[in-house]
Amino acid sequence: MNTKQSQEAPQEISSLMQKPVCMMSGEELCKLAQYAQQSNPIHGSSATAPQTTNVIGVKALAVYLGCSESTIYSIKKQGILDKAIVAQIGRKIIFNAPLARELANAYQQEQRDLRRESGE
């Protein structure tokens, strides 16, 4: 039974890779992402590799960071989040959430410092 399932899995993944992302269900997209993660492991031991949390879309990143979508669009437009972008599929952007938080916090601190300097 395992061999039958293992034969069906590559066929299913193959058919998913041919399907446009906009036509995929959430389950299909997750299945494809899991397959990609398993087939392209990070070099080195997985026990020592840092865990990254990726979020899909501006809305998900806004929820993760606790800010509005317009704030995310604004700082993305300024190039602040460029290093945190893992991939872009169509209009969906996949962000490395911890790195995005770090970049957003650094930007926020920089803005605070600029306001203090101009206010003095």
C-alpha positions in Angstrom: 0.0 0.0 0.0 2.9 2.4 0.7 4.3 1.8 -2.8 1.0 2.7 -4.3 0.8 5.9 -2.3 4.4 6.8 -3.1 3.6 6.3 -6.8 0.5 8.4 -6.6 2.3 11.2 -4.7 4.7 12.2 -7.6 1.8 12.0 -10.1 -0.3 14.3 -7.9 2.6 16.7 -7.4 3.3 16.6 -11.1 -0.3 17.6 -11.9 -0.2 20.3 -9.2 2.9 21.8 -10.8 1.1 22.1 -14.1 -1.9 23.8 -12.4 -1.9 27.6 -12.2 -1.5 28.9 -8.6 -4.6 31.0 -8.9 -6.6 27.9 -9.6 -5.3 25.9 -6.6 -7.1 25.4 -3.4 -5.4 26.2 -0.2 -4.9 22.5 0.5 -3.2 21.9 -2.9 -0.9 24.9 -2.4 0.1 23.7 1.0 0.7 20.2 -0.4 2.9 21.6 -3.1 4.8 23.8 -0.6 5.4 20.8 1.7 6.7 18.8 -1.2 9.1 21.6 -2.2 10.4 21.9 1.3 11.0 18.1 1.6 12.7 17.8 -1.8 14.9 20.9 -1.2 16.2 20.5 2.3 18.5 23.2 3.8 22.1 22.3 3.7 23.3 21.0 7.1 21.5 19.3 9.9 17.9 20.2 10.3 18.3 20.2 14.1 20.8 23.1 13.9 19.0 25.0 11.1 17.0 27.9 12.3 13.2 27.6 12.0 11.8 30.2 9.6 8.2 31.2 9.7 6.9 32.3 6.3 3.6 34.1 5.9 1.7 34.4 2.6 0.4 37.8 1.6 0.4 41.3 2.9 -2.7 40.7 5.0 -1.1 37.8 6.9 2.1 39.8 7.5 0.0 42.7 8.8 -1.7 40.4 11.3 1.7 38.9 12.3 3.2 42.3 12.9 0.1 43.8 14.4 -0.3 46.7 11.9 -2.5 47.7 9.0 -2.1 46.4 5.5 -1.5 50.0 4.3 1.5 50.2 6.6 2.9 47.0 5.0 2.3 48.4 1.5 4.0 51.6 2.5 7.1 50.1 3.9 7.3 47.6 1.1 7.1 50.4 -1.5 10.0 52.1 0.3 12.1 48.9 -0.1 12.3 48.2 3.7 10.9 44.7 3.4 12.8 43.6 0.3 15.2 41.4 2.2 12.2 39.6 3.9 10.6 38.6 0.6 11.1 34.9 0.0 9.2 34.5 -3.2 6.4 36.1 -5.2 3.8 34.0 -7.0 1.6 36.2 -9.1 0.3 38.8 -6.7 1.0 36.8 -3.6 4.2 37.6 -1.7 5.7 35.1 0.7 7.5 36.9 3.5 10.0 35.6 6.1 8.0 36.9 9.0 10.7 37.1 11.7 13.0 39.0 9.3 10.2 41.3 8.3 9.5 42.0 12.0 13.2 42.8 12.5 13.3 45.1 9.5 10.1 46.8 10.4 11.3 47.4 14.0 14.6 48.8 12.8 12.7 51.1 10.4 10.4 52.2 13.2 13.3 53.0 15.5 15.0 54.9 12.8 11.9 57.0 12.2 11.6 57.7 16.0 15.2 58.8 16.1 14.7 61.2 13.2 11.6 62.7 14.8 13.5 63.2 18.1 16.4 64.9 16.2 14.1 67.2 14.3 12.1 68.1 17.4 15.2 69.1 19.4 
